[in-house]
Amino acid sequence: MKSKSFYNSKTFWFNALTIIITVATLYGFTPDQELTNQVAAYLVFLSPIINLILRYFTKKPITLIP
């Protein structure tokens, strides 16, 4: 089966974005603390669900070297 580069993977980009949002939230890059708590709660809840959905629709393996 032909593989694709990791940067063409929706799962990769979703996880990268989740990490960026999480780190930014932990370091206080939000308008207020209430938003920080909400973002953290949503990330903990939605991230595994979205990952499972993306993995279900994945047809090709990825390679780290393009």
C-alpha positions as CSV (number, residue, x, y, z in Angstrom):
1,M,0.0,0.0,0.0
2,K,1.3,3.4,-0.9
3,S,2.0,5.7,2.0
4,K,1.8,9.5,2.4
5,S,4.0,12.0,4.1
6,F,3.2,12.9,7.7
7,Y,2.4,16.5,6.8
8,N,-0.5,15.3,4.6
9,S,-2.1,13.6,7.6
10,K,-5.2,15.3,9.1
11,T,-4.5,13.3,12.3
12,F,-1.0,14.7,12.6
13,W,-2.2,18.3,12.1
14,F,-5.1,17.9,14.6
15,N,-2.7,16.5,17.2
16,A,-0.1,19.3,16.5
17,L,-2.8,21.9,16.9
18,T,-4.1,20.3,20.1
19,I,-0.5,20.4,21.5
20,I,-0.1,24.1,20.5
21,I,-3.4,25.1,22.1
22,T,-2.7,23.1,25.2
23,V,0.8,24.6,25.7
24,A,-0.6,28.2,25.0
25,T,-3.4,27.6,27.5
26,L,-1.0,26.3,30.2
27,Y,1.2,29.4,29.8
28,G,-1.8,31.8,30.1
29,F,-2.3,32.9,26.5
30,T,-6.0,33.3,26.9
31,P,-8.2,36.3,27.5
32,D,-9.4,35.1,31.0
33,Q,-9.0,32.2,33.4
34,E,-12.6,30.9,32.8
35,L,-11.8,30.4,29.1
36,T,-8.6,28.5,30.1
37,N,-10.6,26.1,32.2
38,Q,-13.2,25.6,29.4
39,V,-10.5,25.0,26.8
40,A,-8.8,22.4,29.0
41,A,-12.1,20.6,29.6
42,Y,-13.0,20.5,25.9
43,L,-9.5,19.4,24.9
44,V,-9.6,16.5,27.4
45,F,-13.0,15.4,26.2
46,L,-12.9,16.0,22.4
47,S,-9.3,15.1,21.5
48,P,-9.6,11.3,21.9
49,I,-12.9,11.3,20.2
50,I,-11.7,13.2,17.2
51,N,-8.5,11.1,17.0
52,L,-10.7,7.9,16.9
53,I,-12.8,9.4,14.1
54,L,-9.8,10.4,12.1
55,R,-8.1,7.1,12.6
56,Y,-11.3,5.3,11.4
57,F,-11.2,7.1,8.1
58,T,-7.5,6.7,7.6
59,K,-6.7,4.6,4.5
60,K,-3.0,5.0,4.0
61,P,0.0,4.7,6.4
62,I,2.3,7.7,6.9
63,T,6.0,8.0,6.5
64,L,8.2,10.3,8.5
65,I,10.6,10.9,5.7
66,P,9.0,12.5,2.7
